């Protein structure tokens, strides 16, 4: 029976080329028209990526769910250069276990390497180690992935260095989530991965008045970062957007 299922659950889909895992938080989620994130493991790399999808349709007939997700390149700028796998997934899963779960993929444009039925669709219920291990990291990655996608829509490069290679860009929080910071675009900007590490470790500070970057005295004088950082300054539009959060970060001694 549908009402015996303990949510959240995981829907794990083995496509011909990858394994995709979808976290379903509650019976009616995801809602049609919403933005929704799934997670995939690319074995040929190997590494895990998150796709931001649009929920075209979610219909529930008793215990059987019919879900259609659209994967658009413009919503996944951080991985657009890494894959040509964009299109629609149609997924049917039965939480009662009475009917077979199945899924099909339709690439846009069509691609015979990807199009067709999934090898298997499995429901993983809450409570087990596989579920707990995956969901803990997935919730965090899903929020971070959405955060980066939102930032990529308004800026396409590192806020300090100007680096535009999306594979090395990361979404940086000004006020950390554990310090009551949000995933709102006013609380973040894109940074090159190495610069992000300096920023998170409090080895790089940004003046909230001028937007100029300054390295910590803990960085060796012989480091090439000193010469680079002299040119790092937030653009006026970026500084206006994040100034309030940057002030909060500075007042907290960071």
Residue pairs with C-beta under 8 A, 6 or more apart in sequence:
1 63
1 96
2 27
2 62
2 63
2 95
2 96
5 27
5 63
5 95
5 96
5 125
6 125
6 126
6 127
7 24
7 25
7 26
7 27
7 126
8 23
8 24
8 25
8 26
8 126
8 135
9 24
9 95
9 123
9 124
9 125
9 126
10 21
10 22
10 23
10 24
10 123
10 124
10 131
10 134
10 135
11 21
11 22
11 24
11 91
11 93
11 101
11 121
11 122
11 123
11 124
12 19
12 20
12 21
12 22
12 121
12 122
12 123
12 124
13 19
13 20
13 21
13 22
13 89
13 91
13 103
13 118
13 120
13 121
13 122
14 118
14 119
14 120
14 121
14 122
15 103
15 105
15 114
15 118
15 119
16 113
16 114
16 116
16 118
16 119
17 85
17 113
17 114
18 40
18 41
18 42
18 43
19 40
19 41
19 43
20 38
20 39
20 40
20 51
20 89
21 38
21 39
21 40
21 41
21 134
21 138
22 38
22 39
22 91
23 39
23 135
23 138
23 139
23 142
24 30
27 60
28 58
28 60
29 58
30 36
30 55
30 58
30 67
31 55
31 58
32 55
32 56
32 57
32 58
33 54
33 55
34 54
34 55
35 52
35 53
35 54
35 55
35 75
35 146
36 52
36 53
36 54
36 55
36 69
37 50
37 51
37 52
37 53
37 142
37 145
37 146
38 50
38 51
38 53
38 69
39 48
39 49
39 50
39 51
39 138
39 141
39 142
40 48
40 49
40 50
40 51
41 47
41 48
42 48
42 49
42 83
48 141
49 79
49 82
50 141
50 142
50 145
51 71
51 76
51 79
52 75
52 76
52 145
52 146
52 149
53 69
53 70
53 71
53 72
53 75
53 89
54 69
54 70
54 72
54 75
55 67
55 68
55 69
55 70
56 68
56 69
56 70
56 88
57 66
57 67
57 68
58 65
58 66
58 67
58 68
59 65
59 66
60 66
62 96
63 94
63 95
63 96
63 98
64 92
64 93
64 94
64 99
65 91
65 92
65 93
65 94
65 95
66 90
66 91
66 92
67 90
67 91
67 92
67 93
68 88
68 89
68 90
68 91
69 88
69 89
69 91
70 87
70 88
71 85
71 86
71 87
71 88
71 89
72 86
73 80
73 86
74 80
75 149
76 86
76 149
77 149
77 152
77 153
77 156
77 166
78 145
78 148
78 149
78 152
78 166
78 167
78 169
79 166
80 166
81 166
81 167
82 167
84 107
84 111
85 107
85 111
85 114
86 107
86 108
87 105
87 106
87 107
87 108
87 114
88 105
88 106
88 108
89 103
89 104
89 105
89 106
90 103
90 104
90 106
91 101
91 102
91 103
91 121
92 99
92 101
92 102
92 103
92 121
93 101
93 121
93 123
94 100
94 101
95 123
97 123
101 120
101 121
101 122
101 123
102 117
102 118
102 121
103 117
103 118
103 121
104 116
104 117
104 118
105 114
105 115
105 116
105 118
106 115
107 114
107 115
124 130
124 131
124 134
125 131
143 183
144 171
144 183
146 183
147 171
147 173
147 183
147 188
148 169
148 170
148 171
148 190
150 183
150 185
151 171
151 185
151 188
151 189
151 190
152 166
152 169
152 190
154 185
155 189
155 190
155 238
156 164
156 166
157 163
157 164
157 169
157 190
158 164
158 169
158 190
158 191
158 192
158 195
159 189
159 190
159 191
159 234
159 235
159 238
160 191
160 192
160 195
160 206
160 213
160 232
160 233
160 234
161 191
161 192
161 195
161 228
161 232
163 169
163 192
168 192
168 193
169 190
169 191
169 192
169 193
170 190
170 191
170 192
170 193
170 196
171 188
171 189
171 190
172 188
172 189
172 190
172 191
172 196
172 199
172 200
173 181
173 183
173 187
173 188
174 181
174 187
174 188
174 189
174 242
174 245
174 246
174 248
174 249
175 181
175 182
175 187
175 245
175 248
175 249
175 252
177 183
179 252
181 187
181 245
185 241
186 241
186 242
186 244
186 245
187 242
187 245
188 242
188 245
189 234
189 238
189 241
189 242
191 199
195 204
198 204
198 215
198 219
198 225
202 216
202 254
203 215
203 216
203 218
203 219
204 213
204 214
204 215
204 216
204 229
205 213
205 214
205 215
205 216
205 250
205 254
206 212
206 213
206 214
206 234
206 246
207 213
207 214
208 239
208 243
208 246
208 247
208 249
208 250
210 233
211 233
211 234
211 235
211 236
211 238
211 239
212 232
212 233
212 234
213 229
213 232
213 233
214 229
215 223
215 225
215 226
215 229
219 225
219 226
234 242
239 246
